[in-house]
């Protein structure tokens, strides 16, 4: 059984967010009847030990989706994951398993991924509604920075979005990770408008961008996620309204860094990025 590691939302290999990708077929205990046992899926994700590992199997033709898709962190299954979806679509396209647009049936509904001639892939995800909320006591102290505003996404992705003063503040965060547990269903998204989009060595490598973010999810076993596609379904409406444009680019300013192009389409948000397969190997333990 093949297993791959794909750097998603990356501007070159070894940037972006690495995801494990396992493509299953009926001989692997999957297919129309479903996935292998959940315990096996979780064990594989724990062994891979990346922020998410995706498992996909083909569905019978004629339905609302072409492939079934699930995502696991090293400790739990999650409802939505952007970068591992992008990585899965990249594997399916790069191996010739599909062409054009592929539809995935996932816990959060049907998601689609469309490949383009320039090598990018666009994901079609549901937009995450934002509800302004008072910032919970302790969040600013745990982050180590003043918080300007807070937004709840519990109805969708389960994160608390906090706006900070500027890009340098977001980049300079050294949060107390254990202290962040419990403030949101999934985690904390810290964000600010871009302060220096066209200057500096890092920006020359990463390209231009409109806003920055960092994402902390210790509650699901991820202290800091390198690039979080699902977070941008909430960041896109926030910054599109603030900046007056529906087409934006976000930089997730983790140590690896990654770019996510966003296009706000009402109840849907398009997320576009590049991926690179960096490891292609064999999983020796079958379900």
C-alpha positions in Angstrom: 0.0 0.0 0.0 1.5 3.3 -1.1 1.8 6.2 1.4 3.0 9.7 0.4 4.1 12.8 2.2 3.0 16.0 0.3 3.9 19.6 1.2 0.6 21.5 0.6 0.1 25.3 0.2 3.8 25.4 -0.4 5.9 27.7 -2.6 8.6 25.1 -2.9 9.4 21.7 -1.3 9.9 21.7 2.4 7.6 24.6 2.9 3.9 24.7 3.5 2.2 21.9 5.5 3.2 18.3 5.1 0.3 15.8 5.0 0.3 12.0 4.8 -1.8 10.7 2.0 -3.0 7.1 1.7 -5.1 6.1 -1.3 -7.1 3.0 -0.6 -8.8 0.5 -2.9 -11.3 -2.4 -2.4 -8.4 -4.8 -1.9 -7.3 -2.7 1.1 -10.5 -3.2 2.9 -12.1 0.0 1.6 -14.3 0.8 -1.5 -18.0 1.1 -1.4 -18.3 -0.7 1.9 -16.3 1.9 3.7 -12.9 2.5 5.3 -10.8 0.1 7.3 -11.2 0.1 11.0 -10.9 3.5 12.6 -8.3 2.2 15.1 -6.0 1.3 12.1 -6.5 4.7 10.5 -5.6 6.4 13.8 -2.6 4.2 14.3 -1.3 5.1 10.9 -1.8 8.8 11.5 0.0 8.6 14.8 2.9 6.8 13.2 3.1 9.4 10.4 3.0 12.0 13.1 2.1 15.0 10.8 -0.6 17.5 11.6 -3.0 15.4 9.4 -3.0 12.2 7.4 -5.7 11.8 4.7 -7.3 8.5 3.7 -9.3 8.3 0.5 -11.1 5.6 -1.4 -13.1 5.7 -4.7 -16.9 5.7 -4.6 -19.2 4.1 -7.1 -20.0 6.2 -10.1 -23.1 8.3 -10.4 -23.2 9.7 -6.8 -22.7 13.2 -5.5 -19.0 12.5 -4.9 -16.2 10.6 -6.6 -14.0 9.8 -3.5 -14.6 9.4 0.2 -12.1 11.3 2.4 -11.2 11.3 6.1 -8.5 13.1 8.0 -6.7 12.2 11.2 -4.3 14.1 13.4 -1.9 12.0 15.5 -4.6 11.9 18.2 -8.0 12.3 16.7 -10.2 12.5 13.6 -11.2 16.0 12.4 -14.2 17.3 10.6 -12.4 19.5 8.0 -8.9 19.8 6.8 -7.8 22.0 3.8 -4.1 21.2 3.4 -4.6 17.4 3.5 -7.5 17.7 0.9 -5.1 19.7 -1.3 -2.5 17.0 -0.9 -4.9 14.2 -1.7 -6.1 16.0 -4.9 -2.4 16.5 -5.8 -1.7 12.8 -5.5 -4.7 11.8 -7.5 -3.9 14.3 -10.3 -0.1 13.6 -10.3 -0.6 9.9 -10.6 -3.2 10.1 -13.3 -6.0 8.7 -11.2 -8.2 11.7 -12.0 -8.3 14.8 -14.2 -10.1 18.1 -13.9 -12.4 18.4 -10.9 -12.7 15.7 -8.2 -15.5 15.7 -5.5 -14.8 14.4 -2.0 -17.4 13.1 0.4 -16.3 14.2 3.9 -17.6 14.7 7.4 -18.3 18.4 6.6 -20.1 17.7 3.3 -19.0 17.4 -0.3 -15.8 19.3 -1.2 -14.3 19.7 -4.6 -10.8 20.2 -5.9 -10.0 21.5 -9.4 -6.5 21.3 -11.0 -5.2 24.1 -13.2 -2.7 24.2 -16.0 -0.2 26.2 -13.9 0.1 23.4 -11.4 -2.2 24.9 -8.7 -5.3 23.3 -7.3 -8.4 25.1 -6.1 -10.5 23.8 -3.2 -14.2 24.7 -2.9 -15.0 24.8 0.8 -17.9 26.2 2.9 -17.3 29.7 4.3 -17.0 29.8 8.0 -19.3 32.4 9.6 -17.7 34.7 12.1 -19.4 35.9 15.3 -17.8 38.8 17.1 -17.2 37.8 20.8 -15.5 39.2 23.8 -12.0 37.8 24.0 -12.0 35.2 26.9 -9.9 36.1 29.9 -6.5 34.5 29.6 -6.1 34.4 25.8 -4.0 37.5 25.6 -1.7 36.3 28.4 -1.4 32.8 26.8 -0.5 34.3 23.5 1.8 37.0 25.0 0.2 39.8 23.0 -2.6 42.3 23.1 -5.7 41.2 21.3 -7.7 43.8 19.4 -10.8 41.7 18.7 -12.2 38.1 18.8 -14.4 36.1 16.5 -16.1 32.8 17.2 -16.3 30.1 14.5 -17.8 27.3 16.7 -20.7 26.8 14.3 -18.3 25.6 11.7 -14.6 24.9 12.3 -14.6 25.4 16.0 -11.8 28.0 16.3 -11.4 31.3 18.1 -10.0 34.0 15.7 -8.1 36.8 17.4 -6.9 39.9 15.6 -3.6 41.3 16.7 -2.0 44.7 16.3 0.3 44.0 13.3 2.2 41.4 11.3 5.3 41.6 13.4 3.2 40.8 16.5 1.8 37.7 14.8 5.3 36.6 13.6 6.8 37.2 17.0 4.3 35.1 19.1 5.8 32.7 21.6 2.6 31.4 23.2 2.2 29.3 26.3 0.8 26.3 24.4 -0.7 24.4 27.3 -2.5 27.5 28.4 -4.3 27.8 25.0 -6.1 24.5 25.6 -9.8 25.1 26.4 -10.4 28.5 24.9 -12.0 27.0 21.7 -13.4 23.7 20.4 -10.4 23.3 18.1 -7.9 26.1 18.6 -6.7 29.7 18.2 -6.1 31.5 14.9 -4.0 34.7 15.4 -4.1 37.1 12.5 -3.3 40.7 11.3 -3.2 42.7 8.2 0.1 42.4 6.2 2.5 45.1 7.2 5.4 44.5 4.8 4.1 42.6 1.8 6.8 43.7 -0.7 10.0 43.9 1.3 12.4 41.5 2.9 14.1 38.2 2.0 11.2 36.1 3.3 8.7 37.9 1.2 10.8 37.6 -1.9 10.6 33.8 -1.4 7.0 33.7 -0.4 5.4 36.3 -2.7 3.0 39.1 -2.0 0.2 38.6 0.5 -2.6 40.6 2.2 -2.8 39.2 5.7 -0.9 36.9 8.0 -1.9 34.2 10.5 -0.6 31.6 12.8 -2.7 28.7 14.1 -2.4 26.8 17.4 -4.4 23.6 18.0 -3.0 21.8 21.1 -6.4 20.4 21.9 -6.2 18.1 18.9 -2.5 17.3 19.2 -1.1 20.1 17.1 0.8 22.8 18.9 1.2 24.9 15.8 -0.1 24.0 12.4 2.3 25.0 9.5 -0.5 26.0 7.1 -4.2 25.6 7.8 -6.5 25.7 4.8 -9.7 25.4 6.9 -8.7 28.5 8.9 -8.7 30.5 5.7 -12.5 29.8 5.3 -12.8 32.2 8.3 -9.9 34.5 7.5 -11.2 35.1 3.9 -14.5 36.7 5.0 -12.8 38.6 7.8 -10.2 40.3 5.6 -12.3 40.5 2.5 -14.7 42.7 4.4 -11.9 44.7 6.0 -9.9 45.2 2.8 -12.8 45.6 0.4 -11.7 42.8 -2.0 -12.9 39.2 -2.5 -9.6 38.0 -3.9 -6.8 37.9 -1.3 -3.7 36.0 -0.4 -2.9 34.9 3.1 0.5 34.0 4.5 0.6 31.6 7.4 3.7 32.8 9.1 4.8 29.5 10.7 8.4 28.3 10.6 7.7 26.5 7.3 5.3 29.2 6.0 2.8 28.9 3.2 0.5 30.8 0.9 -3.2 30.4 0.5 -5.0 32.4 -2.2 -8.6 33.0 -1.2 -11.7 33.9 -3.2 -14.8 34.7 -1.2 -18.0 33.5 -3.0 -20.7 34.0 -0.4 -21.4 30.7 1.4 -18.3 29.1 -0.3 -14.7 30.0 -0.2 -12.1 29.0 -2.8 -8.7 28.1 -1.6 -5.8 27.8 -4.1 -2.3 26.6 -3.6 0.6 24.4 -4.8 1.7 21.0 -3.5 4.9 19.0 -3.9 5.3 15.2 -3.2 8.5 14.8 -1.1 8.2 11.2 0.0 6.6 8.2 -1.8 6.9 4.9 0.0 5.2 1.7 1.0 3.0 1.1 4.1 3.9 -2.4 5.2 1.2 -2.9 7.8 -2.2 -3.6 6.1 -5.6 -3.1 7.8 
